[in-house]
Amino acid sequence: MKQNLPDFIESECSRRNEDQSLFHVIPVPLEASVSYGTGTAKGPAAILDASLQLEAWDGNSIPAESGIHTTPVVDCTGTIDSTLDLIQARVGKSLAAGAIPVILGGEHTVTLGALRAVRSILKKPFGVVQLDAHADLRDEYEGEPFSHACVMRRAVETLDIPLFQIGVRAMCMEEYHARDRFGVRYLDARTLYESGIPLQVLPQDFPTDIYLTLDVDGLDPSLIRATGTPVPGGILWYDALTLIERCLYGRRLAGFDVVELAPQPGDHASDFAAAHLVYSVMGMAIRQTVAK
């Protein structure tokens, strides 16, 4: 069941069957370890609802013409282990079908299930590109190793996936040292502010296949305020699109997620910005990446 949620941009998309769609949108309303503000369980529904206000033409192309299938909601009522297993299975099914999975969170922990699926199905090296206000490299947070504050630590330590971080501006000393320990490379928000966006964002030796994880708090709160841990000094809209576009150019996108939206009553702008971000990345995936 879709739980009475609309399909992503169904108002503009005629190709929504599973076997006819390049993109499989997977709603994952996980809210198990959020800190400060709450509400990520409502994020996927808010993004789907806001997507009905999108235009099919994204300014450069019509991603909807490639087909956008929205799957049933992933059940997040069990343990974190069982939820991650369900995410892995759902993402793995989409990957096996040749689609690009698009996960709508939910808290950032959902990314771990997706990465497990990519690692299992792709069977070749790939890297993670993370746009985020936080490093998420803690070994545990409030006693929980699968906290949203630890998801990238699990990726680099347990899954041994190369990581490049963009826009970070809030982290603890443990995370600072973890970057060095695990060889995490980065382009932090302060550097972007002072030096601008480089023509080549990712290192020359970064894997050709990438998974993109977009925490909405990576953007400035003036764009998306509805998130649990907003941090000033974030990336503005066109800078974010340029960064993502330059990361995708000449690479293969294995999948991506948009996480940590915590919708607030009356704040339609945040919901729409998150939906717009999803659709913009779909367009870039079609235009910028090399053939699979």
Secondary structure in CASP SS format (residue, H / E / C, confidence):
PFRMAT SS
TARGET T0000
AUTHOR 0000-0000-0000
METHOD secondary structure of the structure
MODEL  1
M C 1.00
K C 1.00
Q C 1.00
N C 1.00
L C 1.00
P C 1.00
D C 1.00
F C 1.00
I C 1.00
E C 1.00
S C 1.00
E C 1.00
C C 1.00
S C 1.00
R C 1.00
R C 1.00
N C 1.00
E H 1.00
D H 1.00
Q H 1.00
S C 1.00
L C 1.00
F E 1.00
H E 1.00
V E 1.00
I E 1.00
P E 1.00
V E 1.00
P C 1.00
L C 1.00
E C 1.00
A C 1.00
S C 1.00
V C 1.00
S C 1.00
Y C 1.00
G C 1.00
T C 1.00
G C 1.00
T H 1.00
A H 1.00
K H 1.00
G H 1.00
P H 1.00
A H 1.00
A H 1.00
I H 1.00
L H 1.00
D H 1.00
A H 1.00
S H 1.00
L C 1.00
Q C 1.00
L C 1.00
E C 1.00
A C 1.00
W C 1.00
D C 1.00
G C 1.00
N C 1.00
S C 1.00
I C 1.00
P H 1.00
A H 1.00
E H 1.00
S H 1.00
G C 1.00
I E 1.00
H E 1.00
T E 1.00
T C 1.00
P C 1.00
V C 1.00
V C 1.00
D C 1.00
C C 1.00
T C 1.00
G C 1.00
T C 1.00
I H 1.00
D H 1.00
S H 1.00
T H 1.00
L H 1.00
D H 1.00
L H 1.00
I H 1.00
Q H 1.00
A H 1.00
R H 1.00
V H 1.00
G H 1.00
K H 1.00
S H 1.00
L H 1.00
A H 1.00
A C 1.00
G C 1.00
A C 1.00
I E 1.00
P E 1.00
V E 1.00
I E 1.00
L E 1.00
G E 1.00
G C 1.00
E C 1.00
H C 1.00
T C 1.00
V H 1.00
T H 1.00
L H 1.00
G H 1.00
A H 1.00
L H 1.00
R H 1.00
A H 1.00
V H 1.00
R H 1.00
S H 1.00
I H 1.00
L H 1.00
K C 1.00
K C 1.00
P C 1.00
F C 1.00
G E 1.00
V E 1.00
V E 1.00
Q E 1.00
L E 1.00
D C 1.00
A C 1.00
H E 1.00
A C 1.00
D C 1.00
L C 1.00
R C 1.00
D C 1.00
E C 1.00
Y E 1.00
E C 1.00
G C 1.00
E E 1.00
P C 1.00
F C 1.00
S C 1.00
H C 1.00
A C 1.00
C C 1.00
V H 1.00
M H 1.00
R H 1.00
R H 1.00
A H 1.00
V H 1.00
E H 1.00
T C 1.00
L C 1.00
D C 1.00
I C 1.00
P C 1.00
L E 1.00
F E 1.00
Q E 1.00
I E 1.00
G C 1.00
V C 1.00
R C 1.00
A E 1.00
M C 1.00
C C 1.00
M H 1.00
E H 1.00
E H 1.00
Y H 1.00
H H 1.00
A H 1.00
R H 1.00
D H 1.00
R H 1.00
F C 1.00
G C 1.00
V C 1.00
R E 1.00
Y E 1.00
L E 1.00
D C 1.00
A H 1.00
R H 1.00
T H 1.00
L H 1.00
Y H 1.00
E H 1.00
S H 1.00
G C 1.00
I C 1.00
P C 1.00
L C 1.00
Q C 1.00
V C 1.00
L C 1.00
P C 1.00
Q C 1.00
D C 1.00
F C 1.00
P C 1.00
T C 1.00
D E 1.00
I E 1.00
Y E 1.00
L E 1.00
T E 1.00
L E 1.00
D E 1.00
V H 1.00
D H 1.00
G H 1.00
L E 1.00
D C 1.00
P C 1.00
S C 1.00
L C 1.00
I C 1.00
R C 1.00
A C 1.00
T E 1.00
G C 1.00
T C 1.00
P C 1.00
V C 1.00
P C 1.00
G C 1.00
G C 1.00
I E 1.00
L C 1.00
W H 1.00
Y H 1.00
D H 1.00
A H 1.00
L H 1.00
T H 1.00
L H 1.00
I H 1.00
E H 1.00
R H 1.00
C H 1.00
L H 1.00
Y C 1.00
G C 1.00
R C 1.00
R E 1.00
L E 1.00
A E 1.00
G E 1.00
F E 1.00
D E 1.00
V E 1.00
V E 1.00
E C 1.00
L E 1.00
A C 1.00
P C 1.00
Q C 1.00
P C 1.00
G C 1.00
D C 1.00
H H 1.00
A H 1.00
S H 1.00
D H 1.00
F H 1.00
A H 1.00
A H 1.00
A H 1.00
H H 1.00
L H 1.00
V H 1.00
Y H 1.00
S H 1.00
V H 1.00
M H 1.00
G H 1.00
M H 1.00
A H 1.00
I H 1.00
R H 1.00
Q H 1.00
T C 1.00
V C 1.00
A C 1.00
K C 1.00
END
